[in-house]
């Protein structure tokens, strides 16, 4: 039983490492994406303001 647990532990460590990398990439991607959305929203607001001022 101990041998099996040890093997599972190693696999789990490997899985967690992989998972952390993918989660980090995912978070980075989401961060960039939300920044893009904010920029798009800001530029739309600017365009709306310009139209109002004309």
PDB file with one MODEL, atoms N, CA, C and O in Angstrom:
MODEL        1
ATOM      1  N   UNK A   1       0.838  -1.210   0.000  1.00  0.00           N
ATOM      2  CA  UNK A   1       0.000   0.000   0.000  1.00  0.00           C
ATOM      3  C   UNK A   1       0.871   1.258   0.000  1.00  0.00           C
ATOM      4  O   UNK A   1       0.562   2.235  -0.682  1.00  0.00           O
ATOM      5  N   UNK A   2       1.950   1.226   0.761  1.00  0.00           N
ATOM      6  CA  UNK A   2       2.831   2.394   0.856  1.00  0.00           C
ATOM      7  C   UNK A   2       3.439   2.718  -0.510  1.00  0.00           C
ATOM      8  O   UNK A   2       3.552   3.885  -0.884  1.00  0.00           O
ATOM      9  N   UNK A   3       3.829   1.676  -1.251  1.00  0.00           N
ATOM     10  CA  UNK A   3       4.453   1.879  -2.564  1.00  0.00           C
ATOM     11  C   UNK A   3       3.493   2.623  -3.492  1.00  0.00           C
ATOM     12  O   UNK A   3       3.885   3.563  -4.183  1.00  0.00           O
ATOM     13  N   UNK A   4       2.242   2.192  -3.497  1.00  0.00           N
ATOM     14  CA  UNK A   4       1.235   2.812  -4.357  1.00  0.00           C
ATOM     15  C   UNK A   4       1.075   4.286  -3.983  1.00  0.00           C
ATOM     16  O   UNK A   4       1.017   5.150  -4.858  1.00  0.00           O
ATOM     17  N   UNK A   5       1.005   4.567  -2.687  1.00  0.00           N
ATOM     18  CA  UNK A   5       0.840   5.952  -2.236  1.00  0.00           C
ATOM     19  C   UNK A   5       2.017   6.813  -2.682  1.00  0.00           C
ATOM     20  O   UNK A   5       1.844   7.963  -3.087  1.00  0.00           O
ATOM     21  N   UNK A   6       3.226   6.234  -2.601  1.00  0.00           N
ATOM     22  CA  UNK A   6       4.421   6.981  -2.998  1.00  0.00           C
ATOM     23  C   UNK A   6       4.338   7.340  -4.477  1.00  0.00           C
ATOM     24  O   UNK A   6       4.631   8.469  -4.872  1.00  0.00           O
ATOM     25  N   UNK A   7       3.932   6.360  -5.291  1.00  0.00           N
ATOM     26  CA  UNK A   7       3.813   6.576  -6.730  1.00  0.00           C
ATOM     27  C   UNK A   7       2.772   7.665  -7.006  1.00  0.00           C
ATOM     28  O   UNK A   7       3.000   8.557  -7.824  1.00  0.00           O
ATOM     29  N   UNK A   8       1.655   7.586  -6.334  1.00  0.00           N
ATOM     30  CA  UNK A   8       0.601   8.582  -6.507  1.00  0.00           C
ATOM     31  C   UNK A   8       1.115   9.960  -6.125  1.00  0.00           C
ATOM     32  O   UNK A   8       0.819  10.953  -6.791  1.00  0.00           O
ATOM     33  N   UNK A   9       1.887  10.011  -5.049  1.00  0.00           N
ATOM     34  CA  UNK A   9       2.458  11.285  -4.596  1.00  0.00           C
ATOM     35  C   UNK A   9       3.313  11.908  -5.669  1.00  0.00           C
ATOM     36  O   UNK A   9       3.213  13.105  -5.938  1.00  0.00           O
ATOM     37  N   UNK A  10       4.176  11.078  -6.300  1.00  0.00           N
ATOM     38  CA  UNK A  10       5.059  11.598  -7.348  1.00  0.00           C
ATOM     39  C   UNK A  10       4.237  12.099  -8.528  1.00  0.00           C
ATOM     40  O   UNK A  10       4.489  13.182  -9.055  1.00  0.00           O
ATOM     41  N   UNK A  11       3.262  11.311  -8.936  1.00  0.00           N
ATOM     42  CA  UNK A  11       2.400  11.712 -10.056  1.00  0.00           C
ATOM     43  C   UNK A  11       1.666  13.006  -9.725  1.00  0.00           C
ATOM     44  O   UNK A  11       1.509  13.891 -10.566  1.00  0.00           O
ATOM     45  N   UNK A  12       1.227  13.086  -8.485  1.00  0.00           N
ATOM     46  CA  UNK A  12       0.495  14.274  -8.058  1.00  0.00           C
ATOM     47  C   UNK A  12       1.395  15.506  -8.143  1.00  0.00           C
ATOM     48  O   UNK A  12       0.967  16.560  -8.612  1.00  0.00           O
ATOM     49  N   UNK A  13       2.648  15.370  -7.688  1.00  0.00           N
ATOM     50  CA  UNK A  13       3.591  16.492  -7.752  1.00  0.00           C
ATOM     51  C   UNK A  13       3.758  16.947  -9.189  1.00  0.00           C
ATOM     52  O   UNK A  13       3.728  18.141  -9.489  1.00  0.00           O
ATOM     53  N   UNK A  14       3.937  15.965 -10.082  1.00  0.00           N
ATOM     54  CA  UNK A  14       4.139  16.284 -11.487  1.00  0.00           C
ATOM     55  C   UNK A  14       2.897  16.990 -12.039  1.00  0.00           C
ATOM     56  O   UNK A  14       2.992  17.976 -12.771  1.00  0.00           O
ATOM     57  N   UNK A  15       1.743  16.460 -11.668  1.00  0.00           N
ATOM     58  CA  UNK A  15       0.474  17.029 -12.134  1.00  0.00           C
ATOM     59  C   UNK A  15       0.333  18.468 -11.641  1.00  0.00           C
ATOM     60  O   UNK A  15      -0.063  19.356 -12.396  1.00  0.00           O
ATOM     61  N   UNK A  16       0.660  18.685 -10.373  1.00  0.00           N
ATOM     62  CA  UNK A  16       0.530  20.026  -9.797  1.00  0.00           C
ATOM     63  C   UNK A  16       1.462  20.993 -10.515  1.00  0.00           C
ATOM     64  O   UNK A  16       1.079  22.128 -10.801  1.00  0.00           O
ATOM     65  N   UNK A  17       2.687  20.552 -10.810  1.00  0.00           N
ATOM     66  CA  UNK A  17       3.634  21.413 -11.530  1.00  0.00           C
ATOM     67  C   UNK A  17       3.053  21.820 -12.877  1.00  0.00           C
ATOM     68  O   UNK A  17       3.032  23.000 -13.227  1.00  0.00           O
ATOM     69  N   UNK A  18       2.581  20.825 -13.630  1.00  0.00           N
ATOM     70  CA  UNK A  18       1.995  21.093 -14.950  1.00  0.00           C
ATOM     71  C   UNK A  18       0.823  22.047 -14.797  1.00  0.00           C
ATOM     72  O   UNK A  18       0.686  23.016 -15.544  1.00  0.00           O
ATOM     73  N   UNK A  19      -0.015  21.754 -13.822  1.00  0.00           N
ATOM     74  CA  UNK A  19      -1.228  22.528 -13.607  1.00  0.00           C
ATOM     75  C   UNK A  19      -0.897  23.976 -13.275  1.00  0.00           C
ATOM     76  O   UNK A  19      -1.545  24.897 -13.772  1.00  0.00           O
ATOM     77  N   UNK A  20       0.122  24.176 -12.427  1.00  0.00           N
ATOM     78  CA  UNK A  20       0.500  25.536 -12.048  1.00  0.00           C
ATOM     79  C   UNK A  20       0.916  26.327 -13.276  1.00  0.00           C
ATOM     80  O   UNK A  20       0.573  27.500 -13.416  1.00  0.00           O
ATOM     81  N   UNK A  21       1.663  25.672 -14.171  1.00  0.00           N
ATOM     82  CA  UNK A  21       2.110  26.358 -15.388  1.00  0.00           C
ATOM     83  C   UNK A  21       0.912  26.762 -16.233  1.00  0.00           C
ATOM     84  O   UNK A  21       0.828  27.898 -16.700  1.00  0.00           O
ATOM     85  N   UNK A  22      -0.019  25.824 -16.431  1.00  0.00           N
ATOM     86  CA  UNK A  22      -1.168  26.129 -17.292  1.00  0.00           C
ATOM     87  C   UNK A  22      -2.042  27.197 -16.643  1.00  0.00           C
ATOM     88  O   UNK A  22      -2.573  28.073 -17.326  1.00  0.00           O
ATOM     89  N   UNK A  23      -2.186  27.120 -15.328  1.00  0.00           N
ATOM     90  CA  UNK A  23      -2.999  28.123 -14.634  1.00  0.00           C
ATOM     91  C   UNK A  23      -2.350  29.492 -14.776  1.00  0.00           C
ATOM     92  O   UNK A  23      -3.034  30.488 -15.010  1.00  0.00           O
ATOM     93  N   UNK A  24      -1.027  29.540 -14.634  1.00  0.00           N
ATOM     94  CA  UNK A  24      -0.312  30.812 -14.768  1.00  0.00           C
ATOM     95  C   UNK A  24      -0.508  31.385 -16.169  1.00  0.00           C
ATOM     96  O   UNK A  24      -0.783  32.574 -16.331  1.00  0.00           O
ATOM     97  N   UNK A  25      -0.361  30.524 -17.182  1.00  0.00           N
ATOM     98  CA  UNK A  25      -0.551  30.974 -18.567  1.00  0.00           C
ATOM     99  C   UNK A  25      -1.971  31.485 -18.751  1.00  0.00           C
ATOM    100  O   UNK A  25      -2.198  32.528 -19.366  1.00  0.00           O
ATOM    101  N   UNK A  26      -2.926  30.730 -18.206  1.00  0.00           N
ATOM    102  CA  UNK A  26      -4.333  31.081 -18.351  1.00  0.00           C
ATOM    103  C   UNK A  26      -4.613  32.439 -17.708  1.00  0.00           C
ATOM    104  O   UNK A  26      -5.302  33.283 -18.281  1.00  0.00           O
ATOM    105  N   UNK A  27      -4.064  32.633 -16.502  1.00  0.00           N
ATOM    106  CA  UNK A  27      -4.285  33.898 -15.805  1.00  0.00           C
ATOM    107  C   UNK A  27      -3.667  35.050 -16.588  1.00  0.00           C
ATOM    108  O   UNK A  27      -4.260  36.121 -16.713  1.00  0.00           O
ATOM    109  N   UNK A  28      -2.455  34.812 -17.120  1.00  0.00           N
ATOM    110  CA  UNK A  28      -1.775  35.840 -17.914  1.00  0.00           C
ATOM    111  C   UNK A  28      -2.648  36.203 -19.114  1.00  0.00           C
ATOM    112  O   UNK A  28      -2.848  37.377 -19.425  1.00  0.00           O
ATOM    113  N   UNK A  29      -3.161  35.168 -19.778  1.00  0.00           N
ATOM    114  CA  UNK A  29      -4.010  35.362 -20.950  1.00  0.00           C
ATOM    115  C   UNK A  29      -5.251  36.168 -20.579  1.00  0.00           C
ATOM    116  O   UNK A  29      -5.634  37.106 -21.278  1.00  0.00           O
ATOM    117  N   UNK A  30      -5.871  35.780 -19.460  1.00  0.00           N
ATOM    118  CA  UNK A  30      -7.090  36.479 -19.039  1.00  0.00           C
ATOM    119  C   UNK A  30      -6.799  37.935 -18.707  1.00  0.00           C
ATOM    120  O   UNK A  30      -7.591  38.828 -19.011  1.00  0.00           O
ATOM    121  N   UNK A  31      -5.639  38.160 -18.075  1.00  0.00           N
ATOM    122  CA  UNK A  31      -5.257  39.522 -17.720  1.00  0.00           C
ATOM    123  C   UNK A  31      -5.113  40.365 -18.984  1.00  0.00           C
ATOM    124  O   UNK A  31      -5.644  41.473 -19.061  1.00  0.00           O
ATOM    125  N   UNK A  32      -4.394  39.836 -19.973  1.00  0.00           N
ATOM    126  CA  UNK A  32      -4.198  40.557 -21.233  1.00  0.00           C
ATOM    127  C   UNK A  32      -5.542  40.804 -21.897  1.00  0.00           C
ATOM    128  O   UNK A  32      -5.803  41.885 -22.425  1.00  0.00           O
ATOM    129  N   UNK A  33      -6.390  39.785 -21.862  1.00  0.00           N
ATOM    130  CA  UNK A  33      -7.699  39.877 -22.499  1.00  0.00           C
ATOM    131  C   UNK A  33      -8.543  40.966 -21.852  1.00  0.00           C
ATOM    132  O   UNK A  33      -9.192  41.749 -22.545  1.00  0.00           O
ATOM    133  N   UNK A  34      -8.535  41.014 -20.519  1.00  0.00           N
ATOM    134  CA  UNK A  34      -9.350  42.013 -19.833  1.00  0.00           C
ATOM    135  C   UNK A  34      -8.802  43.407 -20.110  1.00  0.00           C
ATOM    136  O   UNK A  34      -9.569  44.364 -20.216  1.00  0.00           O
ATOM    137  N   UNK A  35      -7.469  43.532 -20.230  1.00  0.00           N
ATOM    138  CA  UNK A  35      -6.885  44.827 -20.573  1.00  0.00           C
ATOM    139  C   UNK A  35      -7.356  45.259 -21.953  1.00  0.00           C
ATOM    140  O   UNK A  35      -7.706  46.419 -22.168  1.00  0.00           O
ATOM    141  N   UNK A  36      -7.361  44.308 -22.889  1.00  0.00           N
ATOM    142  CA  UNK A  36      -7.833  44.608 -24.245  1.00  0.00           C
ATOM    143  C   UNK A  36      -9.265  45.120 -24.184  1.00  0.00           C
ATOM    144  O   UNK A  36      -9.605  46.124 -24.811  1.00  0.00           O
ATOM    145  N   UNK A  37     -10.101  44.416 -23.418  1.00  0.00           N
ATOM    146  CA  UNK A  37     -11.507  44.801 -23.318  1.00  0.00           C
ATOM    147  C   UNK A  37     -11.632  46.206 -22.756  1.00  0.00           C
ATOM    148  O   UNK A  37     -12.436  47.006 -23.235  1.00  0.00           O
ATOM    149  N   UNK A  38     -10.825  46.507 -21.726  1.00  0.00           N
ATOM    150  CA  UNK A  38     -10.869  47.843 -21.120  1.00  0.00           C
ATOM    151  C   UNK A  38     -10.476  48.884 -22.157  1.00  0.00           C
ATOM    152  O   UNK A  38     -11.118  49.928 -22.273  1.00  0.00           O
ATOM    153  N   UNK A  39      -9.415  48.596 -22.915  1.00  0.00           N
ATOM    154  CA  UNK A  39      -8.956  49.537 -23.943  1.00  0.00           C
ATOM    155  C   UNK A  39     -10.032  49.766 -24.994  1.00  0.00           C
ATOM    156  O   UNK A  39     -10.274  50.898 -25.414  1.00  0.00           O
ATOM    157  N   UNK A  40     -10.674  48.685 -25.411  1.00  0.00           N
ATOM    158  CA  UNK A  40     -11.733  48.802 -26.422  1.00  0.00           C
ATOM    159  C   UNK A  40     -12.870  49.657 -25.872  1.00  0.00           C
ATOM    160  O   UNK A  40     -13.403  50.526 -26.562  1.00  0.00           O
ATOM    161  N   UNK A  41     -13.231  49.395 -24.616  1.00  0.00           N
ATOM    162  CA  UNK A  41     -14.321  50.150 -24.002  1.00  0.00           C
ATOM    163  C   UNK A  41     -13.935  51.628 -23.923  1.00  0.00           C
ATOM    164  O   UNK A  41     -14.747  52.505 -24.218  1.00  0.00           O
ATOM    165  N   UNK A  42     -12.687  51.894 -23.521  1.00  0.00           N
ATOM    166  CA  UNK A  42     -12.225  53.277 -23.389  1.00  0.00           C
ATOM    167  C   UNK A  42     -12.250  53.976 -24.746  1.00  0.00           C
ATOM    168  O   UNK A  42     -12.683  55.124 -24.850  1.00  0.00           O
ATOM    169  N   UNK A  43     -11.787  53.287 -25.780  1.00  0.00           N
ATOM    170  CA  UNK A  43     -11.754  53.925 -27.103  1.00  0.00           C
ATOM    171  C   UNK A  43     -13.178  54.168 -27.609  1.00  0.00           C
ATOM    172  O   UNK A  43     -13.435  55.166 -28.284  1.00  0.00           O
ATOM    173  N   UNK A  44     -14.096  53.265 -27.287  1.00  0.00           N
ATOM    174  CA  UNK A  44     -15.493  53.480 -27.691  1.00  0.00           C
ATOM    175  C   UNK A  44     -16.052  54.704 -26.985  1.00  0.00           C
ATOM    176  O   UNK A  44     -16.769  55.506 -27.583  1.00  0.00           O
ATOM    177  N   UNK A  45     -15.714  54.843 -25.697  1.00  0.00           N
ATOM    178  CA  UNK A  45     -16.175  56.012 -24.943  1.00  0.00           C
ATOM    179  C   UNK A  45     -15.606  57.287 -25.538  1.00  0.00           C
ATOM    180  O   UNK A  45     -16.305  58.294 -25.656  1.00  0.00           O
ATOM    181  N   UNK A  46     -14.327  57.239 -25.914  1.00  0.00           N
ATOM    182  CA  UNK A  46     -13.689  58.418 -26.513  1.00  0.00           C
ATOM    183  C   UNK A  46     -14.395  58.786 -27.818  1.00  0.00           C
ATOM    184  O   UNK A  46     -14.665  59.959 -28.075  1.00  0.00           O
ATOM    185  N   UNK A  47     -14.689  57.782 -28.633  1.00  0.00           N
ATOM    186  CA  UNK A  47     -15.377  58.030 -29.905  1.00  0.00           C
ATOM    187  C   UNK A  47     -16.749  58.658 -29.656  1.00  0.00           C
ATOM    188  O   UNK A  47     -17.165  59.574 -30.365  1.00  0.00           O
ATOM    189  N   UNK A  48     -17.433  58.154 -28.647  1.00  0.00           N
ATOM    190  CA  UNK A  48     -18.754  58.689 -28.318  1.00  0.00           C
ATOM    191  C   UNK A  48     -18.634  60.149 -27.890  1.00  0.00           C
ATOM    192  O   UNK A  48     -19.442  60.988 -28.288  1.00  0.00           O
ATOM    193  N   UNK A  49     -17.616  60.449 -27.071  1.00  0.00           N
ATOM    194  CA  UNK A  49     -17.408  61.827 -26.618  1.00  0.00           C
ATOM    195  C   UNK A  49     -17.109  62.742 -27.803  1.00  0.00           C
ATOM    196  O   UNK A  49     -17.635  63.851 -27.890  1.00  0.00           O
ATOM    197  N   UNK A  50     -16.258  62.265 -28.715  1.00  0.00           N
ATOM    198  CA  UNK A  50     -15.907  63.073 -29.886  1.00  0.00           C
ATOM    199  C   UNK A  50     -17.160  63.384 -30.702  1.00  0.00           C
ATOM    200  O   UNK A  50     -17.337  64.512 -31.162  1.00  0.00           O
ATOM    201  N   UNK A  51     -18.022  62.395 -30.880  1.00  0.00           N
ATOM    202  CA  UNK A  51     -19.255  62.595 -31.654  1.00  0.00           C
ATOM    203  C   UNK A  51     -20.143  63.633 -30.969  1.00  0.00           C
ATOM    204  O   UNK A  51     -20.744  64.481 -31.630  1.00  0.00           O
ATOM    205  N   UNK A  52     -20.220  63.558 -29.625  1.00  0.00           N
ATOM    206  CA  UNK A  52     -21.051  64.509 -28.883  1.00  0.00           C
ATOM    207  C   UNK A  52     -20.509  65.926 -29.034  1.00  0.00           C
ATOM    208  O   UNK A  52     -21.274  66.881 -29.168  1.00  0.00           O
ATOM    209  N   UNK A  53     -19.179  66.055 -29.011  1.00  0.00           N
ATOM    210  CA  UNK A  53     -18.552  67.382 -29.066  1.00  0.00           C
ATOM    211  C   UNK A  53     -18.646  68.022 -30.441  1.00  0.00           C
ATOM    212  O   UNK A  53     -18.534  69.243 -30.555  1.00  0.00           O
ATOM    213  N   UNK A  54     -18.850  67.227 -31.490  1.00  0.00           N
ATOM    214  CA  UNK A  54     -18.893  67.796 -32.848  1.00  0.00           C
ATOM    215  C   UNK A  54     -20.155  68.610 -33.068  1.00  0.00           C
ATOM    216  O   UNK A  54     -20.353  69.159 -34.152  1.00  0.00           O
TER     217      UNK A  54
ENDMDL
END
